[in-house]
Amino acid sequence: MIRIKDIADRAGVSPTTVSNVIHGRSGRVSKETIDRINAILQEMEYVPSISARMLANSSSGLIGVVIGFHKKGTAFSLEDPFVAALLGNLEYQIREKGYYMMLVTRHDRREILEQAMGWNFDGIIAIGLKDREIQELHANFPNPVVAIDQYFEEPQDVVSVIMDDIGGAYQMGKYLTEKGHRRILFVSDNDRGVDHYRWQGVKKALEEAGIKDCEKRHLLIPWDPIEREKRYRELLPYFREQSALFFSSDYYALEASNFLQNQGVRVPEEISIAGFDDVTYALLARPRLTTVHQMVDEKAKRALDIILCMIKGEPIQNDGKPIPTRIVERESVREIREDTSLVM
């Protein structure tokens, strides 16, 4: 193991000087000495100790990213393609800013706060927590907390970075009705948070198109995948009566598309399928999935910019506007002529 003393002996300086260069406290060290020390560090492949850096600085250099669920049904949180894409973007952008990301997936409620306090995170980005959990975290954790995709029922001090969920779902609802679809279902596993607002967007588009029974066109499915497939089998005759199914996520859209095709239902010839997120698998599926694209990289960047401003005590550069979305048209939705008797 290479020690700081070894580097100092090689460079002909004190260990304190080497430590200052390693930890960014090189204001009184000449450029020539800094360059010589850095060259030796690189030559000797010195790897600094993270724990030593944390002790040497008042800052830990860690941004905690907290996922509010460990498992959803039989699937782990990191198996969700959208969650994986968001975490990948966060890790890259956090590292680019000179910090490290530590991921915390919740096993029990108390563990989140214990890890946050134990690791002394410089800040926390929270994803998928309940309102009261974020309130508890904000009240007990001394450093900044920023949420992603959190619609608070009551105003509070925590900033939340959100997508234009209503607008994106409205765009898709309008797109489907303009393609001639009237027998449309919006399918999700809950009516809270982002899924609630996506339903509001779809509902607005259906109402504008003059479609009857809008309230009955929101279908809730089980979040457990085994129970969900059982429910799909029960609903198969009902699905066959529809012309389009719009799912609250690409994951559910792709899963349902595979299920329907395995049952002999042709997509999109018999039923059109649409999703929300535009994950990588949407492009790889057959047929390729028509979906709502959300800018995951911008969501990660905005959350990180806000938390870094808070860490540095700078004004938050956030206009409060939701991040915009757009329709990505592929192969899973077709244009049809519907029965006008379903329209008011």
C-alpha positions in Angstrom: 0.0 0.0 0.0 1.4 3.4 -1.0 1.5 5.9 1.8 1.4 9.7 1.7 4.9 9.6 3.4 6.2 7.6 0.4 4.9 10.3 -2.0 6.4 13.0 0.1 9.8 11.4 0.2 9.8 11.0 -3.5 8.7 14.6 -4.1 11.1 16.0 -1.5 8.3 17.8 0.4 6.5 17.2 3.7 3.6 14.8 4.1 1.4 17.7 5.0 2.1 19.3 1.6 1.1 16.1 -0.2 -2.0 15.8 1.9 -3.0 19.4 1.1 -2.6 18.7 -2.7 -4.6 15.5 -2.5 -7.4 17.2 -0.7 -7.5 20.3 -2.7 -6.0 22.6 -0.1 -3.1 23.7 -2.2 -3.5 27.5 -2.1 0.0 28.1 -0.6 1.7 25.4 -2.7 3.5 26.5 -5.9 2.2 25.3 -9.2 5.6 23.5 -9.9 5.2 21.5 -6.7 1.6 20.7 -7.3 2.5 19.4 -10.8 5.4 17.4 -9.4 3.2 15.8 -6.7 0.4 15.0 -9.1 2.8 13.4 -11.6 4.2 11.2 -8.8 0.6 10.3 -7.7 -0.2 9.2 -11.2 3.0 7.3 -11.7 2.7 5.4 -8.4 -1.1 4.9 -9.1 -2.0 6.3 -5.7 -5.6 5.8 -4.7 -6.8 8.2 -2.0 -8.8 6.8 0.9 -12.4 8.0 0.8 -12.7 7.8 4.6 -9.4 9.8 5.0 -10.8 12.5 2.7 -14.0 12.6 4.7 -12.0 13.1 7.9 -9.8 15.8 6.3 -12.7 17.8 5.0 -15.9 19.1 6.7 -17.7 17.8 3.6 -18.2 14.1 3.1 -18.3 14.5 -0.7 -21.2 12.1 -0.8 -24.7 12.8 -2.3 -27.2 10.2 -1.0 -29.8 9.0 -3.5 -32.7 7.4 -1.7 -35.1 5.0 -3.4 -38.4 4.8 -1.4 -39.0 1.1 -2.3 -36.7 -1.9 -2.2 -39.1 -4.3 -4.0 -42.3 -3.8 -5.9 -44.1 -7.2 -6.0 -41.4 -9.7 -6.8 -39.2 -7.2 -8.7 -36.4 -5.2 -7.1 -36.4 -1.4 -7.5 -33.3 -1.4 -9.7 -35.0 -3.8 -12.2 -37.3 -1.0 -13.2 -35.8 0.4 -16.5 -36.8 3.9 -15.7 -35.3 3.9 -12.3 -32.1 2.4 -13.7 -31.9 5.1 -16.4 -32.5 7.9 -13.8 -29.8 6.5 -11.4 -27.3 6.1 -14.3 -27.8 9.8 -15.2 -27.6 10.9 -11.6 -24.4 8.9 -10.9 -22.7 10.3 -14.0 -23.7 13.9 -13.3 -22.8 13.7 -9.6 -19.4 12.3 -10.4 -18.8 15.1 -13.0 -19.4 17.6 -10.3 -16.7 16.1 -8.1 -19.0 14.2 -5.7 -19.8 10.5 -5.2 -23.2 8.9 -5.2 -24.3 6.5 -2.5 -27.5 4.6 -3.2 -29.9 3.8 -0.4 -32.8 1.5 -1.1 -35.3 1.3 1.7 -35.7 -1.9 3.6 -37.5 -0.3 6.5 -38.5 3.3 7.3 -35.9 3.9 10.0 -33.0 2.8 7.8 -33.1 5.8 5.5 -32.5 8.3 8.3 -29.9 6.1 10.0 -27.8 5.9 6.8 -28.3 9.5 6.0 -27.0 10.5 9.4 -24.3 7.8 9.6 -22.7 8.7 6.3 -23.1 12.5 6.8 -24.3 13.0 3.2 -23.8 16.5 1.9 -27.3 16.3 0.5 -30.0 13.8 -0.4 -32.0 13.3 -3.6 -35.2 11.4 -2.7 -37.1 9.3 -5.2 -40.4 7.5 -4.4 -40.8 8.4 -0.7 -44.1 9.2 0.9 -44.8 12.8 1.9 -44.5 12.1 5.6 -41.2 10.3 5.1 -39.7 13.3 3.2 -41.0 15.5 6.0 -39.4 13.4 8.6 -36.1 13.3 6.6 -36.2 17.0 6.1 -36.9 17.7 9.8 -34.1 15.4 11.1 -31.4 15.6 8.5 -29.3 18.9 8.7 -28.3 19.1 5.1 -30.3 19.8 1.9 -33.0 17.4 0.6 -34.4 17.5 -2.9 -37.2 15.3 -4.2 -37.8 13.9 -7.7 -41.3 13.2 -9.0 -42.9 14.1 -5.7 -46.3 15.9 -5.8 -46.8 17.2 -2.2 -50.4 17.2 -0.9 -49.5 20.2 1.3 -46.9 22.9 0.7 -43.5 22.3 2.3 -39.9 23.5 2.1 -38.5 20.6 0.1 -38.1 21.4 -3.6 -39.4 18.7 -6.0 -38.3 18.3 -9.6 -41.2 17.1 -11.7 -42.0 16.3 -15.3 -45.0 17.7 -17.1 -47.0 14.5 -16.4 -50.4 16.1 -17.1 -49.2 17.6 -20.4 -47.4 14.5 -21.5 -50.4 12.2 -20.9 -52.7 14.8 -22.5 -50.5 14.8 -25.6 -50.8 11.0 -25.8 -54.5 11.0 -25.2 -55.0 13.7 -28.0 -52.6 11.7 -30.3 -54.7 8.5 -29.8 -58.1 10.3 -30.4 -56.7 12.0 -33.5 -55.7 8.6 -34.8 -59.4 7.7 -34.6 -59.4 5.8 -31.3 -62.4 6.1 -29.0 -62.3 2.8 -27.0 -59.3 3.8 -25.0 -58.2 2.6 -21.5 -55.6 4.3 -19.3 -53.9 1.5 -17.2 -51.9 2.1 -14.1 -51.3 0.4 -10.7 -52.4 3.3 -8.6 -54.1 6.7 -8.7 -51.5 8.7 -6.7 -48.6 11.0 -7.5 -47.4 11.0 -11.1 -50.0 8.3 -12.1 -52.8 10.5 -10.8 -51.7 13.5 -12.8 -51.1 11.4 -15.9 -54.7 10.1 -15.7 -55.9 13.8 -15.4 -54.1 14.5 -18.6 -55.6 11.6 -20.4 -59.1 12.3 -19.1 -58.9 15.9 -20.3 -58.0 14.7 -23.9 -60.8 12.2 -23.8 -63.3 14.7 -22.7 -62.2 17.2 -25.4 -62.7 14.4 -28.0 -66.3 14.0 -26.7 -65.8 10.4 -25.5 -68.4 9.0 -23.1 -67.8 7.2 -19.8 -64.4 8.8 -19.2 -64.3 7.9 -15.5 -64.7 4.2 -16.5 -61.6 4.4 -18.8 -59.1 4.4 -15.9 -58.2 0.8 -15.1 -56.2 -0.1 -12.0 -54.1 -3.3 -12.1 -52.2 -5.1 -9.3 -48.6 -4.1 -8.7 -47.6 -7.7 -8.0 -46.6 -9.2 -11.4 -48.1 -12.7 -10.7 -51.4 -11.1 -9.6 -51.2 -8.7 -12.6 -50.9 -11.6 -15.1 -53.9 -13.3 -13.5 -55.8 -10.1 -13.8 -54.8 -9.7 -17.5 -56.2 -13.2 -18.2 -59.5 -12.2 -16.6 -59.6 -9.0 -18.5 -58.6 -10.4 -21.9 -62.2 -10.4 -23.3 -62.5 -6.8 -22.1 -59.2 -5.8 -23.7 -60.3 -7.2 -27.0 -63.2 -4.7 -26.9 -60.8 -1.8 -26.8 -58.9 -0.2 -29.6 -56.0 1.3 -27.6 -54.4 0.8 -24.2 -52.3 3.6 -22.8 -50.1 2.5 -19.9 -48.7 4.7 -17.2 -45.2 3.4 -17.9 -43.3 1.7 -20.7 -42.6 -1.3 -18.4 -46.3 -2.1 -18.1 -46.9 -1.3 -21.8 -44.3 -3.7 -23.0 -45.3 -6.4 -20.5 -48.9 -6.1 -21.6 -47.9 -6.1 -25.3 -46.0 -9.4 -24.8 -49.0 -10.9 -22.9 -51.5 -9.9 -25.6 -49.4 -11.2 -28.4 -48.8 -14.5 -26.6 -52.6 -14.8 -26.5 -52.8 -14.3 -30.2 -53.8 -10.6 -30.2 -52.1 -8.7 -32.9 -50.5 -5.4 -31.9 -51.3 -2.8 -33.3 -53.7 -4.4 -35.8 -56.2 -5.4 -33.2 -55.1 -3.3 -30.2 -52.8 -0.3 -30.2 -50.4 0.0 -27.2 -48.8 3.2 -25.9 -46.5 3.9 -22.9 -44.9 6.6 -20.9 -41.1 7.2 -20.3 -39.3 6.2 -23.5 -36.9 3.7 -21.9 -34.3 1.9 -24.0 -36.5 -1.2 -24.3 -39.3 0.8 -26.0 -37.1 1.0 -29.1 -36.0 -2.7 -28.9 -39.5 -4.1 -28.6 -41.5 -5.6 -31.5 -43.5 -3.6 -32.5 -41.5 -0.7 -31.3 -43.4 1.2 -28.7 -45.1 4.6 -29.2 -44.6 6.5 -26.0 -44.2 9.8 -24.1 -40.5 10.8 -23.9 -39.4 12.4 -20.7 -35.9 13.9 -20.4 -34.3 11.8 -17.7 -31.0 13.5 -18.1 -32.6 16.9 -17.6 -34.4 15.7 -14.6 -31.2 14.4 -13.0 -29.3 17.6 -13.9 -32.0 19.9 -12.5 -32.1 17.9 -9.2 -28.4 18.0 -8.8 -28.1 21.7 -9.8 -30.6 22.6 -7.1 -29.0 20.5 -4.3 -25.5 21.9 -5.2 -26.8 25.4 -4.9 -28.3 24.6 -1.5 -25.0 23.0 -0.4 -23.0 26.1 -1.4 -25.6 28.5 0.0 -26.3 30.0 -3.4 -29.7 31.1 -4.8 -31.6 28.2 -6.4 -31.7 28.6 -10.1 -35.1 26.9 -10.6 -38.1 28.5 -12.4 -40.4 25.9 -10.9 -41.8 24.9 -14.3 -42.3 21.1 -15.0 -39.8 19.6 -17.5 -41.6 19.3 -20.9 -42.3 16.0 -22.7 -43.0 15.0 -26.3 -44.6 12.1 -28.2 -42.3 9.5 -29.8 -44.3 7.9 -32.6 -43.2 4.4 -33.5 -45.1 1.2 -34.6 -47.4 0.1 -31.7 -50.3 2.6 -32.5 -52.2 2.5 -35.8 -54.8 4.9 -37.3 -58.3 3.6 -37.4 -61.9 4.6 -38.1 -64.0 4.3 -35.0 -67.7 4.0 -34.4 -69.0 7.6 -33.9 -71.8 6.3 -31.7 -69.3 6.3 -28.8 -69.0 10.1 -29.2 -71.3 12.5 -27.5 
